[in-house]
């Protein structure tokens, strides 16, 4: 009876303040959690590391027979994406001009930390994972966790070298989302069964299965525009009749997570005025539209977009904001593959670059923004840079 | 002359004990597997290895106090790793440890069939206790899903038979 009594008291101390969920694991129970995590995560990390070592060895030395074919396919895809980038250029610049006129500010992912999943909650009652990065790596509670496919969850508890991530299908989770076609906004919840639901949209709205959802940015955790998932079912909410129960299939495979990105820094900046877009030379546009044509050597002072030197030796810099999530996803995949801290910019309109616009304003001091400088034009000879090429901030 | 009533078919009840390494190592290993394996195979969350270990130690020792303490410790560590309020599994497994040790005194728990039925029953009881605590003390609203609970009970009952047979090797006769 004494053992039960002690546990009931302990439980009561944890649930007495539901208005402040951040303190749910504070006090005495925090110590128990730290001890448990400290005992288990090093072993899990060792097992995961050993598994990755053998798997990487296999991939690096044995399983190389498809590399040429894969390389050719990627080259073709790269060419296609570059053409697509040009196609979206004008629209993006026009949108930026309008946003700048309105004094519009957007939030961009400025820095991420790649992390490996080393454990789960081990329980069906809670949907959480452990990652191998903690406070030493700059992680803090309420940071967004994403994959190239979509959002995963947010950091809940942070320990020195590991962290606990609350998945979006946990019943305690919530994320602001927006339907891409109807532009309706709602809150994505998890259920005890591990499903994800949006149930605060009125039933007179027309929503079809298959419609995609992105983050709305309203929760101040997930940056706006990240893929969330797709609607799989729309039905009346039996518990809340005027509203719909919209079942969503997450874009990220939450049951098989291996590597994730933690968004450690978000930049808030004004869209760059594409004031020089009208001054782009016809030769540059031609070179962009025909990527295989090598750019001729330019004379210094040939205009605001002119650049000197050997084009192939010049570090590549992204100049054109893109609006395709495919590019964003590929960059994020590369960032994950690099396994380290990387600077990237998503939100569907931006790519990573070492430059920083004068109008940018980051939430934290020090690091540069990943916002590309749109006043320069792209060198079509060089492929769009990968975010992995940027040094960790 | 009074006759002690017992459901066991044996003339004397075997009370076993375990070495310190087994007593600590096996629960830790079960907890480790429970949080590690679902990273690759999420379906494995249907198994509750900490519960199976709690039941095994409780019925083997056949003493309620060590049984409930074992359940309390295993459940508390499980709660600490799960991220949910500490005490949910702690209380549920404390009660299971007590009940299992009491059952171990009265029933033949070395038979594979009885082990399957016992584990199946304790799984249902454990889930029920957990649900009651979750609803009553934490305020969460988790619906009782009969299909899911029955599948879990069957799965854990089937796993308990070979698992308990392996763990029998670590028993030391008292």
Interface residues (C-beta under 8 A of the other chain):
Chain A: X3 X4 X7 X8 X10 X11 X12 X14 X15 X18 X24 X25 X29 X32 X33 X35 X36 X37 X39 X40 X43 X44 X47 X48 X117 X118 X119 X120 X121 X122 X123 X124 X125 X126 X128 X129 X130 X156 X157 X164 X166 X171 X192 X193 X255 X256 X257 X258
Chain B: X28 X31 X32 X34 X35 X36 X38 X39 X40 X42 X45 X46 X68 X69 X72 X76 X77 X78 X80 X81 X82 X83 X84 X85 X86 X87 X88 X89 X90 X91 X94 X95 X130 X133 X134 X137 X138 X139 X140 X141 X142 X143 X145 X148
